[in-house]
């Protein structure tokens, strides 16, 4: 189930900084810029994401398609 949610955008350390050039995505844990779909082993899901995972909600019925950008799913 973790692969359905595992990406920077769903991590509690993911931050968005709005600038004149647009939004910048930043990981407060790693200390550098990232992208929403990137994945790192230090991932720690946001509270609402952890609740969804614990409920066993799958990508087919959770309405959260934006969290399903897994490269391994595309290559399967």
Residue pairs with C-beta under 8 A, 6 or more apart in sequence:
1 53
1 56
1 58
2 53
3 70
3 72
3 73
4 58
4 59
4 67
4 68
4 70
5 45
5 49
5 52
5 53
5 64
5 67
6 39
6 43
6 45
6 70
7 36
7 37
7 38
7 39
7 43
7 67
7 69
7 70
8 14
8 25
8 27
8 34
8 35
8 36
8 37
8 38
8 39
8 40
8 43
9 25
9 36
9 37
9 66
9 67
10 43
10 45
10 46
10 49
10 67
11 27
11 29
11 43
11 44
11 45
11 46
12 44
12 45
12 46
12 47
13 27
13 28
13 29
13 30
13 42
13 44
14 25
14 26
14 27
14 28
14 34
14 36
14 46
15 25
15 26
15 27
15 28
16 23
16 24
16 25
16 26
17 23
17 24
17 25
17 26
18 24
24 33
25 33
25 34
25 35
25 36
26 32
26 33
26 34
27 33
27 34
27 40
29 42
29 44
30 40
30 42
34 40
36 69
37 69
39 70
45 53
49 67
52 62
52 64
59 65
59 67
59 68
